[in-house]
């Protein structure tokens, strides 16, 4: 479906380029923006689904740990999960809006100065960063509950933590 919409707006954009830009400048701008959004959100939707799955695994590991410690509370679980999801959603929407503004600012006469994938890279990196935070939390929960964590995962997380600490210093 998204490919069909992208193709339709691509043909509209091509048609509008043949007409005088002064007459249809806004329509061409909207067609170009919709094309960019349909292309970028194909990747972003997949990353969003993966992030939701990682959040679910993190929630499961946190519930498992809190039950083991005898500190499980459904009210606390709901509050923390809702706060996390709302925070992530606001962050992703804010960065997406910033990318849309950068996209519109980089248009000159209906053509892109920068390729679209450079602009969407910021959103993709945000999804990856949030995913890494969640995976790290899952591994911490598993270690704290004395569950066996595969060595290669522990080594990878250790190396990532070292790199992040080096960058921060």
NORMO-V219325 format. One record per run of one state. SS is the DSSP state (h for helix, s for strand, l for the rest). FROM is the first residue (numbers start at 1). TO is the last residue. If there is no record, write none. Layout:
# NORMO-V219325
ss=SS from=FROM to=TO
ss=SS from=FROM to=TO
This chain:
# NORMO-V219325
ss=l from=1 to=1
ss=h from=2 to=18
ss=l from=19 to=20
ss=h from=21 to=69
ss=l from=70 to=73
ss=h from=74 to=105
ss=l from=106 to=106
ss=s from=107 to=108
ss=l from=109 to=110
ss=s from=111 to=112
ss=l from=113 to=115
ss=h from=116 to=144
ss=l from=145 to=150
ss=h from=151 to=168
ss=l from=169 to=169
